[in-house]
Amino acid sequence: MIERYTLPEMGELWSETSRFRIWLEVEVAAVRAMESLGGAPAGTAEAIRCKAKPDAARIRQIEEVVHHDVIAFLTQVSESLGEEQTYLHRGMTSSDLLDTALAIQLVRACEAIARRLTPIGQRLRALAQEHRHTPMMGRTHGVHAEPIPFGAKVLVWFAEMERHHARLQAGREEVRVGKLSGAVGTFAHLPPEVEARTCASLGLRAAPVSNQIVQRDRHAFLMAVLAGLGATAEKIATEIRHLQRTEVGEAFEPFAPGQKGSSAMPHKRNPILCERITGLARLLRGFLVPAYENVALWHERDISHSSVERVILPDAFIALDYQLHLLGRVLDGLEVDTARMRENLESSRGLFFSQRVLLALTDRLGSREKAYALVQAAAMEAWRERRPLREVLVSHAPGMLSVAELDRIFDLEAFLGELDPVFERVLATPWAADPPQG
């Protein structure tokens, strides 16, 4: 991922230095497991941990000759070891190291995303409560439909993000799997107990069964979770972009002091944060297809997935981390113009009461078809002549509805008063706790 969209914590996690440090964690954990079972002299693991100093530049230099990154790593680490090197990577294949280390990276990356997501959930909860009774026009197909509270719109976002938070934990568990079962998964050179103890010490579960690798359906599932999260962030951003349009003007992403919207037009205040969120969601969805294509490999394993993962896994987490950072900024600084919401709501001159009129006239006329035709004609005339629907309706259906009935029908609160149980239901369950850090 380019530097522009890389935040420090996530960028460091996926750095070359971090990768080699995690590789060493896995190798040390494996030797320690061997020690506990009498397969290596006591103190060997600690000696390796203390003496080994991964040197990225030296590893790259060796790799230019051997054309194998794991061998280059092991060669460089061994240069600083004595007899301990005999037990380094003993009985392991490259993927034992790579996949177990990748699991650690993925778990830590999921935890970082969860930490990013939790305050977004808290902000959405607060925003939904704040605007629980703020009326605005609900729109379907981009056209005025019926009034809703702005808080109900936000409540939908909150519930969706809450589901993603749970899915993220499920995705974390799906990839929290390591393996040390050897070249084709048969434990021919290390007993299963070494795998079990190594994985447990690293906060992982041992794969129930593996070939040379941990199976990539797990990683594809996680990628789908990340893409889904990005899609919901885009959903929120797209809605705010629509609400910020000049003709609507109901909500605005923050605009910082000194910020400029256009090099040519000083009046511009563009929703650039939301547009950036939208663009990153497209990128995240683009990673999903190659993640699923990585599931099918030849026999017990080939390396066609390797080059793909070196790009899509770091870039997906880095992109999502930055996207959620932007979404947090937008929500924290969101400007809601409640007066403009009311103005837009009233601009249709009561057309949104049409269904309530329809129901009342259906009872009166005994025919939904006749009532629909009458109300539709009145609505079209009201729109064309820019007159209130109630006024036009009186001339289209004289004497059919009393003043008291019309007052009951044309009551805005009828659209807003039934949602309290929905708010209580959605907000009753606290946001699930983030998983303990691995």
N, C-alpha and C positions, 0 to 999 in steps of 0.2 A: 504494500500500500504506500502511496506517495506520502511524503512527510506532512503535507498540508492537512491530511485527514487522520494523522496518527497522534494520539494522546500518549503522554509519557508512560503511564502504568502498563497499558496494553501493549504499547510498542516495545517496552523492555521485556515483557513476558515472551514475545515472539522473536526477540533478537537472537543473533548467533551466539552471543556470550551466554545468554540464558539457556539456550538449547544445550550447549556443551555442559553447563553446570548441572542441568537436570540429568543428562546422560551419566554424569559421574555419580549423581545420587542413586541412580538405578544400579550401576555397577557395584557401588559400595554396599547397597542393600542386599544384592545377590550374594556377595562374599560373606556378609554378616549372617545371612541365612545358612550358607554352607558351614560357617563356623559353628552355628548353634546345633548343627546335625553331625558335627565331627568331621566335616569334609574339608576343612581348612584350619590352620593353626590359629589359636586364640590371638586376637590383636591384629590380624591381617587386615580386616576391613578398616579399622581405625588408622592403621599405618597408611593405607591407600588414600583414605580421606584427607589425612594431614599432608601427605607428600605430593599428591597429584595436583597440578595446577594447569587446567586446560588453557592452551594458548591458541586463540583463533587463527592468528597469522601463521603460526607454525603448522597448524592442522591443514590450512589451505595449501601451504607449501608442499606438504607430504601428499595431499590429495592430487596435486598436479601430476605426481608420479604414479601413484597407485590407482587413481581413478575410483576410489571407494571411500566415502566419507567416514564410515564407521571404522574401517581399518586405519585411516589417517588419524582419527581421534585416539584409538587404542595405542597406536604407535607413539604418538606424541606424549600421551599420559605415561606410557611405560618408560619413556626416557628419564622420568624423574623418580622411578621406582627401583627398588632392589629386587630381592627374592619374592616380594609380594606380587610382582607382575605375573607370577606363575598361576595365580588364582583369579586374575582379571579376565572377565568374559569367559570363564571356564565352563565348557559344555553348552554355551549359548550360541545362538545364531544372531545375525544383525537385527532381524525384526523383533527378537526378544527385547533387545535394547530399545529400538526405535519405537515400537508400538507401546511399550510400557511407559517410556518417557513422554510420548505423545499424549497418552491418557492423562498424565500429570498436568501437562500444559493445558489440555482441554478442560479439565476440572477447574484449574485455577482461572482460566479465561471465563468459564461459566460463572464462577463466583464473582468476578469483576463485573460482568454484565448484570448480575443480580443486584450488586451494590449500586449500579447505575440506575436500575429499574425501580428499586424500592422508593426513592424520593419522588419519582414520577408518579407512582401510584398514590403516594400521600398527597401530592399536589392535586391530582385529579379528584381524589376524594373530597378535599377541601373546596375545590372549585365547584363540584357538583352540589355540595351542601350550600355554598354561598349563593348559588343561583337556582336554588330549588323552586323558587316561585317567580323567577324572572321570565315574563312572557316574551316569546319571539315567534316569528312565523316558521312553522315547519314546512319543508319543501320536498316534493317528490318530483322526479324528472327535472329538477331545477325550477319548478313552478310552485307558487304558493299552494299549500294544501290546507292544513289546519294548525292552529297555534300549539306550541309546546313550551315547556320551561327550558331555558337554555341549560339548566342543570341536568335535565333528562338527556340531552345530547352528550354532555360530559359523562353522565353516569354510564352510558353505553360504552364510552371509551375506557372508563375505569374498569368495568366488568371484563372487557376484552383483554386489557393489560393484566388483570388478575389471572385470567386463564393462561396467558403467555408465561407469567411468572411460575405457575405450576408446571407448565410444559418445559420450561427451562430447567427446573429441578429434575424432571423426568429425563430430559436429554442429558443432563450431567450424569445421572445414574447410569444411563445407557452406555456412555463411553468411559465410565470409571472402572475400566477393565484392563488388566495387564496380562502378559503371558510370558512364560519362560519354558515353553514346551519343546523347543528345539526346531530343527530345520523343517520338519513336516508335521510337528505337533505330537510326536510319539514319546517324548520324554526319554529318548534313548541315551542321553548323556547327562541328564540331571533328573533327580527324582521329583515327582509332583510336589513333595513337601517343600522343596526349595522355592518353587513358584509360589506356593501358598504363603509362605512366610515372607518372601520378598514383597509380594503385592500388599499383604496386610501391613507391613512396616511403612509402605509408601502411601497408605490410605486408599488402596485400590482393592477390587475384587479380582480373583483369578478367573480367567475365562473358563466357563464350564467345559468347553471343547474348542480347539483351534487347529488350524493347520500351521502354515508358517507365520500366519498373521492373525491379529484380531479381525473379525469379519467386518466388512465396511458398511453393512446395513446399519450398524450402530452410528457410524459417522454421518451417513446420509440422513438418518432420523434427526440427529442434532442439527444438521444444516437446514432441514425443513423447519425446525423450531426457530432458528435464527432468521430465516427468510420470513416466517410468519410474523415474528416480532417487528421486523422491518416494514412489513406490509401494513401493520396497524399504526406504526409511527407515521407512515405515508398517509394513511386514512385520516388521521388527525390533522396532519399538515395540509392535506388537500382541502379539508373543510375550512380550516382557518384561512387558506388562500382565497377560497370563494367568499368567505365572510368579509375579507379585507378589500374586495373589489370596490371600486369607487361607487358603483350603483347600489351596493349593499351597505358597506361601511359599518358592520355590526361588531367586529372583533379584529384586533390588529396584533401582529407579533411585535415584540419590543423594537424600538428604534433608539439606538444609543446616542448620547450627546456627541456631536461632531460627526456622526454618520452621514454619508451622502448616498442618495439613491440612484443618481444618474449623472454621467459626465456631461450630458447635454441639457438635461431638464432639472433645474434645481427644486422643482416642486415635488419630485417623485419620492414616494415612500414604498418601496417594493418589498414583497414578502420573501426575501432572499433566503432566510433561514429555512422556511418551510419548503421552498423550492429545492434547496440542497438536500433536505431530508427525503424529498421525493426521488431525487436522482440516486441517492445511495440505496434506496429500496430496490430500484431497478438492478443495481449491481448485485445486491444480495440474492435476488431471485435468479440472476444469471449464474450464480455459483451452485444452484441446486441441481441442475441437470448433470454437470460433471460429477457431483457427489454421488448421484445415483448410478452413473455409468461406472463408477469405481467399484460397485458391488460385485460385478461379474469379472473374475480374473481367471487365468488359465490354471487348471488343476489345483495344486496346493498353494500357488501364488506366482504371479509375475510382478513386474514393477511398473506396469502402465499406470497404476494409481499414484505412484510416488511423486512424479513431477506435478501432477494435478494438485495433490494435497499440499505440496510446498507453497503453492500459490493460494488456493481457495480457503484453506483453514485459517492461516494468519490474517489474510485480507478480509475474510468475512467477519471475524471478531473485531478487527481494528475498525472496519467500516461501521459495524453495528454500534460499537462503543462510541464512536464519534457522532453517529446519527442520534443516539439516545442523549448524548451530551447536548446536542442542538435542541432536541425536543424539550429537554429540561429547561433550557434557556427560554424557549418560546413560552412554555406554560408558566414559568415563574414570572415572566414579564408581560403576560397576555393582558391586553387592554380590551375590556368589554364595554361597549357603548350601549347601555340599556335604553337610553332615550331613542337612539336610532332604531333599535329593535322594535320599540313600540311604534315608532313612526312608520316603519316598513309594514308592520302588522296591520296598521290602520289604513294603509294606502290602497288596499283592495276594496275599501268601503263596505266591509262586512260580507264579502263573497264567501269567506271561509265558514259562514254559518249555514251554508247550503244543505249539508247533510242533516242538520237538525231540523231545518225547514222541511226537507224531504220526508223525514220520519213523521213529523206532525201532520203533513198533508196526506200522507199515505193512510194514516188512521182516519182522517176526515173524509177522503174521497173513496176509500176502500180499494184503491188501485195504485200500486207502486208506479206503473207505467205512466198513468195520467199525472201523478204527482211529480215524477221525474221530468216529464215534458214541460210542465208548468214552471218548475223551479229553474230548469236549464234556460228557458226562454227569458225569465226574469233576470237571471244572472248575466246572460249575454247582453241584455239591454242595459243593465246597470254598469257593466264594464264599458260598453260602447259609449254611453252617455255620461259616464263618470258620476253616477248617482249612487247613493247608498242602496244596497240590496233591499233593506227593510222598506224603504220608500217605494221602490219599484214593485215589490211584492204585493203591497197593498192594492195597487192598481191592477195587478194580474190575478189576484185572488181576493176580490173584495168581499169582506164579511166572513171569510173562511176562518180567520184567526183573530181572536180578541186581542186587545192591547196587553192584557195580562199574559196571554199566551206568547205574544211576540216578545214581551220583556223577558220571559223565561227562555225562549229560544235564542235570543240575541244576547246571551250572557257569557262573557269571556271566561268567567271562572269555571264554567262547565267543562272546559278543556283542561283545566289545571288542577282540579280538586281531587282527582282519583288516583294520583300517582304517589301519594305519601306511602302506601304499603309497599310500592315498588322500591322506593328509596330505602325504606327500612329493611327490606329483604336483601337488597344488594349490598348495603353498607353494614349489615349486621355481622358478617363474618370478617374478622380482622385479616389484613394482608398476611399471607403465610410467611413465617420466618424464613430468612435466607438460610441455606444449608451451611453447616460449619465449614470453615475454610480448610481445604486439604493440606 
